[in-house]
Amino acid sequence: MKKTRNLILSVLCIFIVLTSTVGCDQKPALVFDEETHDFGEVEEGAKVSHTFTFRNNGSSPLEITDVRPTCGCTTSGEWTKEVEPGEKGEIPLTFNSTGYNGKVEKIINVASNDPAKPSITLRLAGSIKVNVEILPPRLWLGEVTADTKLLTGTFTLKNHLPEPVNILKIVPPGNKIKTKLEVIKEGSEYAISFEISAPFQEGSREESLLIMTDYQKRPQFSAKYGYYKPKKLEVSPDTIWVSKEDIKNPFFKTVLVLNRMDVLVSVSDIQVSDNTIQTRTKEYEKGKTIEIRLDFPAQYSIAADKPVNLKFKVRYDVTREFTVPIRLMD
């Protein structure tokens, strides 16, 4: 009887060990057919689409939790979120080559519940050929002062093809902008000059001329330009970013109130929605340049459901309220 009982206990122990071992071995395994796709050579402005396929070689369901391109020029479509063992899934991607020239490599990070490879890097690589281009790609017109009455600039359209390309129309972004087209070499090279008259909007501005051509593969080109007009009352930065390196030790961040008006200002009612952050002010130039310093503790963190903001008031002829968000970098 005793031997029988011992035998039964031994069988049960073996069964428990086997079943627990099987449970431990059950995990997903993400395997891509390719992790780098070479799309060859395309003309600048073309959109390159490619679908990466993958398989779950594991023994439990695979979950693709995130697909994150590292550049705004690359976007992901609707990917397969969950794949059963032995089944396949897809991640469609599109790269916009506008503004690129020469060799490129775009990186896409894929996160999953595969414990062996929780993050995998995909790559879209190739070469961009520019047949027709706008030079410079972006034109900086400088800083606008109170005395600035006119901003001017010139773009060049160059055609590297044997076939002629002609400019049909130039569309400015507003009626304050005048344009002039000069033919340097018929069908091959053009100069597009423009001028912008005052008044100018405050802050950093980026606009573009729309250049319409008879080039069928890409009939429209954007000639981008920018300028900066300082605000009469500016708060900088508009967002306080905290990095992972920052939080290792106690650290501080600063916000400047820059007054370019004829009247003096004062800062009051400074509040932070997190009482672990201490604040103090310093005037570098009375009523003109005021610093708000924020002192953070070591190992600082922000709860996802509790955004943190700096709020304060600037007083002169009127009272204005400002809010500066405090955010953690990914």
VOPAGU-2260 file (C-alpha; in pm, 1 decimal, decimal comma):
REM VOPAGU-2260
SITE   aa  ch    i         X         Y         Z
SITE  MET   A    0       0,0       0,0       0,0
SITE  LYS   A    1     283,7     229,6      91,2
SITE  LYS   A    2     464,6     150,4    -235,1
SITE  THR   A    3     148,0     228,4    -433,0
SITE  ARG   A    4     106,1     560,2    -258,5
SITE  ASN   A    5     467,8     654,0    -325,0
SITE  LEU   A    6     428,0     560,5    -690,0
SITE  ILE   A    7     119,9     781,8    -723,4
SITE  LEU   A    8     302,2    1071,6    -556,7
SITE  SER   A    9     600,5    1024,9    -789,0
SITE  VAL   A   10     375,6    1031,9   -1097,4
SITE  LEU   A   11     202,2    1346,9    -973,6
SITE  CYS   A   12     535,2    1520,1    -913,1
SITE  ILE   A   13     656,5    1431,4   -1260,2
SITE  PHE   A   14     329,1    1559,2   -1411,2
SITE  ILE   A   15     355,1    1889,1   -1221,9
SITE  VAL   A   16     715,9    1938,6   -1330,7
SITE  LEU   A   17     633,6    1861,1   -1694,1
SITE  THR   A   18     330,8    2087,3   -1708,4
SITE  SER   A   19     512,9    2374,5   -1538,2
SITE  THR   A   20     807,2    2334,5   -1778,3
SITE  VAL   A   21     573,4    2348,2   -2077,6
SITE  GLY   A   22     416,0    2663,5   -1938,3
SITE  CYS   A   23     753,9    2830,3   -1894,5
SITE  ASP   A   24     856,2    2749,2   -2252,1
SITE  GLN   A   25     543,9    2909,8   -2398,0
SITE  LYS   A   26     651,1    3245,0   -2538,5
SITE  PRO   A   27     624,2    3434,8   -2868,8
SITE  ALA   A   28     915,6    3469,5   -3111,7
SITE  LEU   A   29     917,1    3753,3   -3367,3
SITE  VAL   A   30    1103,1    3679,3   -3691,2
SITE  PHE   A   31    1100,3    3913,0   -3995,1
SITE  ASP   A   32    1148,5    3789,4   -4350,8
SITE  GLU   A   33    1386,0    4086,9   -4389,4
SITE  GLU   A   34    1487,2    4364,6   -4152,9
SITE  THR   A   35    1632,7    4592,2   -4422,6
SITE  HIS   A   36    1464,9    4672,9   -4753,6
SITE  ASP   A   37    1664,8    4837,8   -5033,2
SITE  PHE   A   38    1421,3    5022,4   -5261,6
SITE  GLY   A   39    1694,1    5108,6   -5513,3
SITE  GLU   A   40    1695,1    5449,4   -5682,1
SITE  VAL   A   41    1389,2    5673,5   -5699,5
SITE  GLU   A   42    1332,9    6028,5   -5811,4
SITE  GLU   A   43    1312,4    6294,2   -5540,0
SITE  GLY   A   44     950,3    6356,7   -5446,6
SITE  ALA   A   45     842,5    5995,1   -5498,5
SITE  LYS   A   46     667,4    5802,8   -5221,5
SITE  VAL   A   47     815,9    5460,1   -5156,8
SITE  SER   A   48     586,9    5198,5   -5001,5
SITE  HIS   A   49     699,6    4862,5   -4867,9
SITE  THR   A   50     540,5    4599,6   -4645,9
SITE  PHE   A   51     759,7    4410,1   -4401,0
SITE  THR   A   52     626,4    4060,7   -4326,7
SITE  PHE   A   53     696,7    3865,1   -4011,2
SITE  ARG   A   54     610,1    3532,9   -3847,9
SITE  ASN   A   55     544,3    3421,5   -3492,0
SITE  ASN   A   56     782,2    3126,5   -3448,2
SITE  GLY   A   57     694,1    3094,2   -3080,8
SITE  SER   A   58     432,4    2897,2   -2890,6
SITE  SER   A   59     212,2    3178,7   -2757,5
SITE  PRO   A   60      40,2    3481,2   -2919,0
SITE  LEU   A   61     271,1    3756,9   -3044,4
SITE  GLU   A   62     169,2    4119,8   -2989,6
SITE  ILE   A   63     316,4    4410,3   -3188,8
SITE  THR   A   64     272,9    4693,2   -2938,5
SITE  ASP   A   65     432,4    4982,9   -3127,3
SITE  VAL   A   66     573,5    5077,3   -3469,1
SITE  ARG   A   67     767,2    5403,3   -3448,8
SITE  PRO   A   68     955,4    5561,8   -3742,7
SITE  THR   A   69    1233,7    5795,7   -3628,4
SITE  CYS   A   70    1157,6    6053,5   -3898,6
SITE  GLY   A   71     839,2    6236,4   -3996,0
SITE  CYS   A   72     910,2    6151,1   -4360,7
SITE  THR   A   73     825,3    5784,7   -4287,1
SITE  THR   A   74     479,2    5671,8   -4180,9
SITE  SER   A   75     334,4    5336,4   -4081,5
SITE  GLY   A   76       1,7    5197,8   -4198,3
SITE  GLU   A   77    -231,2    4967,0   -4008,6
SITE  TRP   A   78     -11,7    4680,8   -3895,8
SITE  THR   A   79    -103,4    4333,3   -3765,3
SITE  LYS   A   80    -144,4    4375,6   -3390,8
SITE  GLU   A   81    -163,3    4011,1   -3279,3
SITE  VAL   A   82     -34,5    3692,8   -3445,0
SITE  GLU   A   83     -97,2    3336,1   -3331,7
SITE  PRO   A   84     189,2    3082,9   -3322,6
SITE  GLY   A   85     294,0    2983,9   -3674,6
SITE  GLU   A   86      96,9    3268,3   -3836,3
SITE  LYS   A   87     221,2    3572,7   -4029,5
SITE  GLY   A   88     169,6    3947,9   -3997,4
SITE  GLU   A   89     249,3    4266,3   -4189,5
SITE  ILE   A   90     380,9    4617,8   -4122,8
SITE  PRO   A   91     322,0    4857,8   -4416,8
SITE  LEU   A   92     549,7    5164,3   -4437,2
SITE  THR   A   93     571,9    5466,2   -4666,8
SITE  PHE   A   94     873,5    5696,1   -4711,7
SITE  ASN   A   95     828,1    6041,4   -4867,6
SITE  SER   A   96    1150,1    6132,4   -5049,9
SITE  THR   A   97    1066,0    6501,7   -5093,2
SITE  GLY   A   98    1367,0    6714,8   -5001,6
SITE  TYR   A   99    1619,1    6426,7   -5004,1
SITE  ASN   A  100    1918,7    6376,3   -5228,2
SITE  GLY   A  101    2167,7    6087,2   -5249,5
SITE  LYS   A  102    2176,8    5783,4   -5021,7
SITE  VAL   A  103    1923,4    5757,6   -4740,2
SITE  GLU   A  104    1844,5    5511,1   -4463,0
SITE  LYS   A  105    1528,6    5543,2   -4257,9
SITE  ILE   A  106    1493,1    5358,8   -3926,3
SITE  ILE   A  107    1171,4    5216,4   -3782,7
SITE  ASN   A  108    1159,2    5072,7   -3428,9
SITE  VAL   A  109     918,8    4783,3   -3367,5
SITE  ALA   A  110     820,2    4685,9   -3011,6
SITE  SER   A  111     661,8    4350,1   -2922,5
SITE  ASN   A  112     604,4    4109,7   -2633,9
SITE  ASP   A  113     883,9    3880,0   -2753,6
SITE  PRO   A  114    1098,9    3851,2   -2437,6
SITE  ALA   A  115    1411,2    3764,1   -2638,7
SITE  LYS   A  116    1379,5    4061,8   -2875,6
SITE  PRO   A  117    1139,9    4321,4   -2730,2
SITE  SER   A  118    1262,5    4580,0   -2984,3
SITE  ILE   A  119    1368,6    4526,2   -3346,2
SITE  THR   A  120    1498,6    4788,3   -3588,2
SITE  LEU   A  121    1374,9    4788,9   -3948,3
SITE  ARG   A  122    1545,2    4989,5   -4222,2
SITE  LEU   A  123    1431,6    5141,2   -4551,1
SITE  ALA   A  124    1737,4    5223,3   -4760,6
SITE  GLY   A  125    1801,0    5350,6   -5110,3
SITE  SER   A  126    1916,3    5641,8   -5322,2
SITE  ILE   A  127    1732,3    5958,3   -5421,9
SITE  LYS   A  128    1797,8    6111,7   -5763,7
SITE  VAL   A  129    1717,0    6476,8   -5818,8
SITE  ASN   A  130    1619,3    6555,4   -6177,6
SITE  VAL   A  131    1457,6    6892,1   -6114,6
SITE  GLU   A  132    1542,9    7091,6   -5802,3
SITE  ILE   A  133    1487,3    7420,2   -5623,8
SITE  LEU   A  134    1799,9    7588,2   -5483,8
SITE  PRO   A  135    1850,4    7663,5   -5206,3
SITE  PRO   A  136    1616,7    7400,2   -5051,8
SITE  ARG   A  137    1531,8    7656,2   -4779,3
SITE  LEU   A  138    1608,2    8025,9   -4776,9
SITE  TRP   A  139    1659,0    8212,9   -4447,4
SITE  LEU   A  140    1573,7    8583,3   -4480,7
SITE  GLY   A  141    1701,4    8683,9   -4136,5
SITE  GLU   A  142    1563,2    8873,5   -3840,7
SITE  VAL   A  143    1310,0    9149,2   -3889,0
SITE  THR   A  144    1357,5    9474,9   -3696,7
SITE  ALA   A  145    1128,9    9772,8   -3646,5
SITE  ASP   A  146    1302,2    9942,6   -3940,4
SITE  THR   A  147    1257,6    9652,6   -4185,3
SITE  LYS   A  148    1022,2    9751,6   -4465,0
SITE  LEU   A  149    1101,7    9483,2   -4722,0
SITE  LEU   A  150    1237,4    9127,1   -4731,9
SITE  THR   A  151    1377,1    8991,1   -5058,6
SITE  GLY   A  152    1508,4    8658,3   -5182,7
SITE  THR   A  153    1583,9    8452,8   -5493,3
SITE  PHE   A  154    1541,4    8084,6   -5575,8
SITE  THR   A  155    1677,5    7895,1   -5874,9
SITE  LEU   A  156    1499,5    7608,2   -6048,8
SITE  LYS   A  157    1745,1    7374,8   -6223,4
SITE  ASN   A  158    1649,9    7100,0   -6466,1
SITE  HIS   A  159    1908,3    6821,7   -6507,9
SITE  LEU   A  160    1705,2    6628,9   -6766,9
SITE  PRO   A  161    1766,5    6647,2   -7143,3
SITE  GLU   A  162    1397,3    6730,6   -7190,8
SITE  PRO   A  163    1292,5    7092,0   -7119,9
SITE  VAL   A  164    1093,5    7186,9   -6809,5
SITE  ASN   A  165     902,2    7514,8   -6807,5
SITE  ILE   A  166     753,7    7717,7   -6522,5
SITE  LEU   A  167     384,4    7778,0   -6581,1
SITE  LYS   A  168     289,5    7978,7   -6272,7
SITE  ILE   A  169     420,9    8102,8   -5936,1
SITE  VAL   A  170     170,0    8113,6   -5649,5
SITE  PRO   A  171     274,1    8319,4   -5342,7
SITE  PRO   A  172     120,2    8249,3   -4997,5
SITE  GLY   A  173     -24,8    8600,2   -4966,8
SITE  ASN   A  174    -101,6    8921,3   -5152,9
SITE  LYS   A  175     185,9    9110,1   -4982,9
SITE  ILE   A  176     435,9    8903,8   -5179,9
SITE  LYS   A  177     546,0    9002,7   -5529,2
SITE  THR   A  178     730,8    8757,2   -5754,8
SITE  LYS   A  179     939,2    8787,6   -6070,9
SITE  LEU   A  180    1048,8    8510,7   -6308,4
SITE  GLU   A  181    1374,1    8535,2   -6506,5
SITE  VAL   A  182    1474,3    8280,3   -6772,9
SITE  ILE   A  183    1844,8    8203,2   -6740,4
SITE  LYS   A  184    1841,7    7913,9   -6989,0
SITE  GLU   A  185    1516,9    7819,7   -7160,8
SITE  GLY   A  186    1387,7    7485,3   -7033,4
SITE  SER   A  187    1685,0    7432,9   -6799,4
SITE  GLU   A  188    1733,9    7713,8   -6547,6
SITE  TYR   A  189    1514,4    7986,3   -6400,9
SITE  ALA   A  190    1553,4    8251,7   -6129,3
SITE  ILE   A  191    1249,0    8323,5   -5911,5
SITE  SER   A  192    1288,7    8643,8   -5710,4
SITE  PHE   A  193    1035,3    8769,6   -5456,2
SITE  GLU   A  194     981,2    9049,3   -5207,6
SITE  ILE   A  195     764,5    9069,4   -4895,9
SITE  SER   A  196     644,6    9404,9   -4770,7
SITE  ALA   A  197     575,4    9505,9   -4408,1
SITE  PRO   A  198     402,4    9455,5   -4169,0
SITE  PHE   A  199     550,7    9118,2   -4068,2
SITE  GLN   A  200     401,4    8869,2   -3827,4
SITE  GLU   A  201     577,4    8809,9   -3495,7
SITE  GLY   A  202     768,8    8492,9   -3417,5
SITE  SER   A  203     935,7    8239,8   -3644,8
SITE  ARG   A  204     769,7    8217,6   -3984,3
SITE  GLU   A  205     812,0    7955,2   -4254,3
SITE  GLU   A  206     625,0    7995,1   -4580,9
SITE  SER   A  207     669,1    7881,0   -4938,9
SITE  LEU   A  208     614,1    7982,2   -5297,5
SITE  LEU   A  209     427,9    7721,4   -5500,7
SITE  ILE   A  210     596,9    7678,1   -5838,6
SITE  MET   A  211     383,3    7512,7   -6107,4
SITE  THR   A  212     567,1    7342,7   -6396,7
SITE  ASP   A  213     493,9    7125,7   -6700,5
SITE  TYR   A  214     709,5    6842,4   -6558,8
SITE  GLN   A  215     453,2    6561,1   -6548,7
SITE  LYS   A  216     625,4    6345,9   -6286,2
SITE  ARG   A  217     626,3    6634,2   -6038,4
SITE  PRO   A  218     429,2    6938,2   -6156,5
SITE  GLN   A  219     450,0    7129,6   -5825,1
SITE  PHE   A  220     753,5    7246,4   -5627,0
SITE  SER   A  221     769,9    7432,7   -5296,5
SITE  ALA   A  222    1032,0    7703,8   -5252,5
SITE  LYS   A  223    1053,3    7739,0   -4873,4
SITE  TYR   A  224    1172,4    8051,3   -4694,1
SITE  GLY   A  225    1165,4    8178,2   -4339,9
SITE  TYR   A  226    1224,4    8483,0   -4121,6
SITE  TYR   A  227    1199,9    8580,9   -3756,7
SITE  LYS   A  228    1040,9    8883,5   -3597,7
SITE  PRO   A  229    1101,6    8904,7   -3221,3
SITE  LYS   A  230     785,5    8924,2   -3015,7
SITE  LYS   A  231     734,4    9240,7   -2813,1
SITE  LEU   A  232     677,6    9018,2   -2510,8
SITE  GLU   A  233     832,6    8674,0   -2535,7
SITE  VAL   A  234     852,3    8375,8   -2301,4
SITE  SER   A  235    1132,4    8132,2   -2382,6
SITE  PRO   A  236    1124,5    7837,1   -2399,0
SITE  ASP   A  237     756,0    7769,4   -2455,1
SITE  THR   A  238     802,5    7413,9   -2317,0
SITE  ILE   A  239    1045,7    7287,3   -2052,6
SITE  TRP   A  240    1188,3    6950,7   -2158,8
SITE  VAL   A  241    1343,3    6721,0   -1898,0
SITE  SER   A  242    1578,8    6446,0   -2018,9
SITE  LYS   A  243    1673,3    6115,8   -1856,2
SITE  GLU   A  244    2022,7    6254,7   -1799,9
SITE  ASP   A  245    1879,7    6553,2   -1611,9
SITE  ILE   A  246    1699,9    6352,1   -1344,5
SITE  LYS   A  247    2001,6    6157,1   -1215,3
SITE  ASN   A  248    2086,1    6445,1    -978,4
SITE  PRO   A  249    1914,1    6762,5    -859,8
SITE  PHE   A  250    1895,5    7003,7   -1153,7
SITE  PHE   A  251    1740,1    7330,4   -1263,0
SITE  LYS   A  252    1574,8    7480,7   -1570,5
SITE  THR   A  253    1514,9    7844,8   -1656,9
SITE  VAL   A  254    1243,1    8042,1   -1834,4
SITE  LEU   A  255    1313,0    8393,3   -1961,9
SITE  VAL   A  256    1060,9    8673,5   -1994,9
SITE  LEU   A  257    1191,9    8908,2   -2265,6
SITE  ASN   A  258    1029,1    9250,1   -2286,9
SITE  ARG   A  259    1091,6    9457,3   -2603,0
SITE  MET   A  260     814,8    9709,1   -2536,0
SITE  ASP   A  261     859,9   10070,7   -2426,8
SITE  VAL   A  262     697,6   10001,0   -2088,8
SITE  LEU   A  263     843,0    9799,1   -1800,1
SITE  VAL   A  264     688,4    9469,8   -1687,3
SITE  SER   A  265     681,3    9264,2   -1369,1
SITE  VAL   A  266     628,1    8892,6   -1305,5
SITE  SER   A  267     399,0    8768,6   -1029,0
SITE  ASP   A  268     179,9    8477,3    -911,9
SITE  ILE   A  269     434,1    8209,8   -1007,4
SITE  GLN   A  270     290,6    7861,3    -954,7
SITE  VAL   A  271     399,4    7508,0   -1044,7
SITE  SER   A  272     146,7    7225,0   -1029,7
SITE  ASP   A  273     408,0    7005,5    -859,0
SITE  ASN   A  274     519,8    7120,6    -514,3
SITE  THR   A  275     851,3    6931,7    -538,1
SITE  ILE   A  276     969,5    7199,9    -782,5
SITE  GLN   A  277    1089,3    7523,9    -623,5
SITE  THR   A  278    1097,5    7857,6    -807,5
SITE  ARG   A  279    1283,8    8187,4    -777,3
SITE  THR   A  280    1320,3    8494,4    -998,7
SITE  LYS   A  281    1607,1    8716,4   -1104,7
SITE  GLU   A  282    1598,5    9041,9   -1303,4
SITE  TYR   A  283    1892,8    9088,2   -1539,9
SITE  GLU   A  284    1751,7    9418,2   -1662,1
SITE  LYS   A  285    1476,8    9569,0   -1454,1
SITE  GLY   A  286    1139,9    9533,0   -1621,3
SITE  LYS   A  287    1304,5    9404,4   -1941,5
SITE  THR   A  288    1467,9    9064,3   -1884,7
SITE  ILE   A  289    1339,3    8843,8   -1603,5
SITE  GLU   A  290    1449,4    8486,8   -1529,9
SITE  ILE   A  291    1231,9    8226,6   -1359,0
SITE  ARG   A  292    1445,2    7943,9   -1223,6
SITE  LEU   A  293    1293,1    7603,7   -1143,1
SITE  ASP   A  294    1485,1    7369,7    -910,6
SITE  PHE   A  295    1404,1    6998,7    -950,7
SITE  PRO   A  296    1483,0    6715,8    -705,6
SITE  ALA   A  297    1692,0    6413,3    -804,1
SITE  GLN   A  298    1506,2    6122,4    -970,4
SITE  TYR   A  299    1229,6    6359,6   -1075,4
SITE  SER   A  300     932,8    6204,1   -1257,3
SITE  ILE   A  301     598,5    6309,7   -1400,9
SITE  ALA   A  302     290,5    6089,0   -1374,3
SITE  ALA   A  303     126,2    6022,5   -1710,2
SITE  ASP   A  304    -216,4    6127,7   -1577,4
SITE  LYS   A  305     -90,8    6443,3   -1401,7
SITE  PRO   A  306      63,5    6696,0   -1643,0
SITE  VAL   A  307     289,2    6954,9   -1481,4
SITE  ASN   A  308     280,4    7322,7   -1577,7
SITE  LEU   A  309     449,3    7646,2   -1477,1
SITE  LYS   A  310     203,5    7935,3   -1460,4
SITE  PHE   A  311     269,2    8304,8   -1398,8
SITE  LYS   A  312     141,7    8654,4   -1474,9
SITE  VAL   A  313     317,6    8940,1   -1652,6
SITE  ARG   A  314     189,7    9283,9   -1557,3
SITE  TYR   A  315     225,4    9615,8   -1742,2
SITE  ASP   A  316     -63,5    9821,7   -1886,0
SITE  VAL   A  317    -254,5    9493,8   -1884,6
SITE  THR   A  318    -208,9    9157,6   -1712,0
SITE  ARG   A  319    -125,9    8851,3   -1922,8
SITE  GLU   A  320    -118,2    8493,3   -1801,1
SITE  PHE   A  321     137,0    8242,7   -1936,0
SITE  THR   A  322     153,8    7863,4   -1908,3
SITE  VAL   A  323     475,0    7670,7   -1978,6
SITE  PRO   A  324     431,1    7288,4   -1985,1
SITE  ILE   A  325     698,2    7069,9   -1821,7
SITE  ARG   A  326     747,7    6744,0   -2009,3
SITE  LEU   A  327     972,2    6439,1   -1990,6
SITE  MET   A  328    1155,0    6337,2   -2309,0
SITE  ASP   A  329    1091,0    5983,4   -2433,5
